[in-house]
Amino acid sequence: MGCVIAGGGPAGAMLALLLARAGVEVTLLEKHGDFLRDFRGDTIHPSTLQVLDELGLAPEFMKIPHRKAYEISLVTDAGDVRLADLRGLRGTYRYIAFVPQWDFLTLITSAAERYPGFRLLMNAEAYDLIREGGAVRGLRYRDGSGEHEIRADLTVAADGRYSALRARAGLVPEDLGAPMDVVWFRLPRHDTDRDDTFLRLADGRMMVAINRESYWQLAYLVLKGGYDEMRRQGIDALREPVARLMPWLADRVAGIGGYDDVSVLTVRLDRLRRWHRPGFLCIGDAAHAMSPVFGVGINLAVQDAVATANLLAGALRTGAPIPERTLHRLQRRRMLPTRVTQAAQRLVQNRVIGPALNRRLDPTRLPRDLTRFPLVGLLAPRFIGHGVRPEHVAVKEL
């Protein structure tokens, strides 16, 4: 068999589609029974929209209910600050599309199911690797009927920032640090509310508000480790700062009935020094956990998948050996965008988010329009929209 992939997130699903499209026999394992996991950023940036276009999936994507964000704003007590304007980007797509991740993953896996070599196993949790002759030759997984094995020429770990297969391969990520965690929850949205998606910053508190039409998906940032103390203080320790940040939501914060109504993202920023073993490869969050800063996690994962398929699809289709040096070529290609993106995320974490949460930053003193500054106005849209070294689909459909 050609390839087995653990993890049905953006990296794993996109790689499975690209390989199946190229005539490779591929099995994708997802440990959950569906893709319906709420409280994700769900930002599809121009680089990913371009990949969908190259795959002929853009028309189907556009049928999914979504919102377009052409600029990014910070809301302070002194007014709005425009951080980036994507309208000047080159190419067809000059906006960020906000789409529930389950809709995106359903689109990708449904497209993959059109190819005879694709197989999707739900409720299938990969937990170990098969090793023979000094190389990985597949994986072991468990489902409702017991434990099973799948043998493959290449085993890919796309099973997230706490990857079980990465651990079994003895690959340990380097922790780059993050000053915050994120508390996700939702509140009803009224027609008279703001219409955009934005970042709110005031009085040592920070929150992201994503317009989901009928509700707000809200991300309240707390200092690293601060969630446990918030819980000890009771649910009003969350309701009250939310109401102060957005007074127009004050009559709705009672909708947060308790901490069972929220989901906590423990923010990690890390990366592997080595992404591979013989017959084994990590991509996406399994190779590099991204901070939510810039909302680029999905897009880096998709870019990893495209680069992997471009480099390896031919050998996987024919059954040719894949030397470890070839896997290292992929790591070298994707390490540059990983390092640069994470360096930018660390800069924002250390210079903006950390000081803001510690009340060492006064957002009211910021200029009203940062896009007027040439460096910000030119580079920020490109960095957020296309990233570093955007990948394009080169492997042909068979």
N, C-alpha and C positions, 0 to 999 in steps of 0.2 A: 504494500500500500504506500501511497505517496506521502501524505502528511496527516498528522493528528494534531488538533489545536485545542488546548484547554482554555476555556473562557470565552463566553459569548458576548463580550462587550465590544466597543467600536473597533479595537485592534483585531481581535479574533474573528469577528464577523466579517470585516472587510477583507482580511487575508483569505478567509475561506471562500468568499465570493470570487476574488481575483484568481485564486488557484483553480477553483472549479470551472470558471470561465475559460481558463487556459488549458483545460483538459486533464487536470490533475485530480486523482482520487483523493478526497479530503473528508475527514470527519471532524465536526465541531462539537465540543462538549460544553454544555451550560449547566451549572449545578442547581440552578433554580428551575421552577416549573414554568416560568414565563419571564418576560422582560419588564414587568410592571413594578419597577422600584422607583419610588418618588424621591424628591429632594435631590435633584442633580441640576447642574448649571445648564446643560442641554444647549450649549451654544455651538451652532454650525457656522464656521467662519468661511470666508471666500475661498480659501485653499481647499476645503472639503467640498464646497459647492462645485468647484471646478472639477474635482475628481468624479463627483456624481455626474457631471455633464459629460465627461470623457467616457463614462460607462453607459451613457444613454439613459440614466436614471433621473436626470433633472426634471423632466416633465412629471414623473410620478411623485418626486419629492414635493414639487410645487402644489400638488393636490392635497398634501397633508396640511391641516390648519397650522399656521405659523405666523409669527410676527417678525417684521424686519426692523432692525436697528441700524440707522445710517450714521449715528454719532453716539458717543459715550459721554455722559454727563455726571458730574459730582454735585450734589445738592448740599449747600451749606446754609447756615443761618443768615448769611449775607446775600444769598442768591445762588443761582446755578453757575457752575464752572464747566465749560466745554473742554473735555480732555482730548478727544480725537474725533475727526470727521473722516468717514470712509468714502465719501462721495467722489473723492479725487483719485481713488485707486484705478489702476489699469485693469482691463478685463471686463467680463460681463457682470460679475458679482461684486457689488460695492456696498455690501451690508452684511450684518450678522443675522442669521436666522435662528430664532428661538423655537425649538421643536422638542417636545417630550422625547427623551432618549428611547423609550420603548417604541415609539413610532419610527424613529430612525433605524433601530435595530430590526424591527419587523420588515421595513423596506429592504434592507440589505439581505437578510436571510431569505426573504421571499424571492428575491432575485436569484440568490444562489440555488434555490430549490428547482429552478428551471434547468439545471445542468445535471446530467445523470451521475456524475462522479461525486456529488455532494450528499452528505448525510449529517443531519442535526440530531443530537441526543440531548434531550432535556432531562432535568433531575438527575444528571450524571456528574458526579463530583470526582475530579481527578485528584489522586492522593499520593501516587508514587510513580517512579520511573522504572522501566525495564532496561537493564544493562546487560550487554553481552560484548565480550571482546574489547572492553575498554571504551565502548560507545553506548549511547542511549539508543534503544531500538523500539521505543514505544512507551506506553503508560498504562497504569492500572487505575480503574475508576470503580466507584460504587453507585448503585441506583437502588430502586425499590426491590429489585429481584436478587440483589447480592453484589458480589465483586466480580469484575471482568478485566480483561486485558485487550489492548489494541496495539498491534505492532505496526511500525511505520518507518519510512526512511528518514523522516524528520519529525521531531516532536517540538511543538511550539508552546511555550508558556505565555499566555495572554490572560492569566487568571488574577490580575490585579496587584495592588500594592502589598498585599499580604500573601503573595503567591506561594502555594504549597509546593509546586514543582520546582520553583527556584530554590527553595530551601532544600529539597531533596537532591538537587544538583550541587549543593554546597556553595551557592553563589550568595554573597551577603552584600546588601547595598550600603553605600556610604551615606550617612545621615547628614544633610546640609542644614537642617534646622528650620523651624517655623515658629513665629511668635504668637500664633493664634490658632484657635479652632473655630468651627462654624456650627451654629445651631440653626437648623432648617425647620421651617413650619409654614403654614399657609393661613391666610385670612381672606374673607370675602372681598371682592372688588365691586365698587359701585360705578355706574356710568359717569358720575361726576368727578371721579378720581383722576389723577394724572394718567396720561395715556402711554407713557414711555417706560422703559426699563432704566434704572439709575442706581447710583451709589449715594447713600446718605451718610454724612459725617458731621458730628457735632458733640461737644462736651465729653470728649473721651469715649465716644461710642460710634460704632460704624455698622451699617446694614446695607445689604444689596436687596433691591426690590425688583422682581421680574414680573412683568405683566402677563398673566395667563388668561386674559379676557374675563373669565368669571371669577377669578381669585388672584390674589397676590402670592407668589412664592417668595418667601423672605428668608434671607440669610443674615443672622445676627452674629457678629464676630465677637469673640471673647478671648482674653489673653490665654495663652497655652495653659491648660490645666484648670482654667477658671470655671468650667462647667460644673464640676462637682460642688464647688462652693455655692454656685447659683442654685443648684438643686436643694442644698441644705437650707437656703433662705426661703424656699417656697416659690410657687409659680409667679407671684407678683414681682420677683426679682427679674423676670423676663418681661412680663406685661408692662411694667411701669416705664422702663427705658424705651420700649417700642413706642409707647404712647407719647413719650416726650420727643422722640426723634420724628415721629409722624403723627402730629396731633389729630389729623383727619382720620386716623385709624383708631383713635382712643375709644370710640363707641363699639369697636369690634374685638379688642384684645381679650375680652372675656371668652371669646371663641377658642382661645388656647386653654383648654380645660385643665391640663396638667402636663407633666413632662412626658407622659405617654403619647402626647400629640406632636412631639418634636422628634427630629432625628439629628444626631450629632456626627459631624465629620471631623475626625481627628486629622488635622492637616499634617501631611508629610511632604517633605521635599528631599528626595534622595535619588541616587542612581548607582547602578552597578559599574564597577570598573571593568568587569568582563561579562558579556551578555550571553556567552555560549559555552557549550561543551561539545565534544564530538556527537553529532546527531541530535543536538538540542540547542534551542534558541529562545531567548526572552525578548519580548517586544512590549510596547505600551507601558502601562504602569508597572508591570513586572520588571521592566528594565529601568524605568525612571518614573518615580511618583512625582507628579507635578502639583504645585500649589494652585489654588483656585484663582490666583492673580492672573488677569487677562483672560480667564476662561478658555485657555487653549488646550486643555488636557485631551479632549476628544480629537482635536485636530492633529496634535502630535502623534497620537495613537494611529490615526488613519494614515498619516504620512509614513510611519514605520511599516504599516502593512503594505502600502504601495511599493515602497523600496524593496521589501522582502520578496514580494511577488515578482517584481521586475528582475531581480537578481537570481532567484531560485526556481521559478516556474519551469523553465526548460529542463533542468536536471531532474526535477521531481516528476515531470511528465514522462521522461524516457527511462527513469530509474538509474540514471548515472550517479556515481558517488558524489557526495557533497563534502569536499575536504573542509576541515575546520578553518583553514585560512580563508575560505569563501565566506563563511559565517562572520569571520573577523572583518572582512571587507564591508559587510553590511553594518557592523558596529561602527567602524570608522566613518562611514558615510552619515550615519544618524547621530553620532556623538556630537558633532559640531552644533547642529540645531538644538540638541538637548542641553549642552553646556551654556550656549548663549541665552536660550530661553530661561533656564534656571538662574543664570546670573542676573538677568533682568528681574525675575521674580524675587530673588533675594534682595536686590536693591530696593524694590518697592516695599517689601516686608520690613526691611531694616530702617529705611529712611522715611516711610510714610505710615504703614500700618502699625508697627510697633510704637513709634512715638505718638501716633494719634490715640491709640488705646491707653497709653500711659500719660495722656494729656500734656505732651510736650510739643504738640503741633497745633497751630491755630489756622484752621482751614479758611476762616473769613478773610485772611490776608492774601489768599491766592488771587492771581489775575482772573478776570471773568472768562477769558478765552485763551487757553494755552495753545490753541492751534495757530495763533498769530505768530508764535515763535518758530522760526524756520526749522530748527532741528526737530521739535515736537510735531509741528504740522506736517512735515515730510516723512519722518521715520516712524512715528507712532502708528499711523494707519497701515503702513506696509508691514510692520512687525506684528500687529494684532491681526490683520487680515490675511496675510500670506505667510508670515513666519519666516524663518531662516531655512533656506534650501527647500522650497516647496517641491513635492514630488508629483510627477505626472505618469499616468498609466501608459506603460510602454509594452507590456505583454499583450499579445494578440488573443482575440477570442477564437476558440476552436469549437 
